[in-house]
């Protein structure tokens, strides 16, 4: 059991929700299941994403009576250049996936948000990160933002080994690749939490997240104020995003 703290050190920041119409600047297929799309637009001059796991609403067919909306992580942004990068996990279905399959430079898109950020401090004694493919953009951004020498372990699930990516080594992370949800959950069960104050971050399919939260909070007694679990998607459910903590 790890040391408990009485209150959360995670800072919640609210943002003004603003819709932005953007131009597609470039499209890059970075692995079989991922496209990296760079957007540009004057409205990005005041865009803000204060946390690595923020999400914006990507709005498909904004002129429709009921436009489709999907959540995506702001992978990178530059206010001076007025650019935003989003990495699309290609799952083969859905309106956002169809848009990303056919997008080309010069096309336009609309986003909204982020509506808020949960800023997780970087000075924990240790950090654990778990995620499937949908979490790779957030994990990538976190590892780029962590200071050198941070003690961080990443357990990443890639069903297709070709989707394994080179994460930033700035923090000298330990990267553990698994090929199934069962392996991911089993690793968590067998892992002995280190001493000191640590933070556990998990983002994946809903059933995986439920298992991971049970393992760390109920079985291992990890401090509920030092864990963040987000279901980025749910099997056979469209437009699902749930934050358990």
Buried (B, 14 or more C-beta within 10 A) or exposed (E): EBEEEEEBBBEEEEBEEBEBBBBBBEBEEEBEBBBBBBBBBEBBEEBBBBBBBBBBBBBBEBEEEEEBBBBBBBBBBEEEEBBBBBBBBBEEEBBBBEBBEEBEEEBEBBBBBBBBBBBBEBEBBBBBBBBBBBBBBBBBBBBBBBEEEBBBBBBBBBEEEEBBBEBBEBBEBEBBEBEEBEBBBBBBEEBEBEEEBBBBBBBBBBEBBBBBBBBBBEEBEBBEBBBBBBBBBBEEEEEBBEBBB
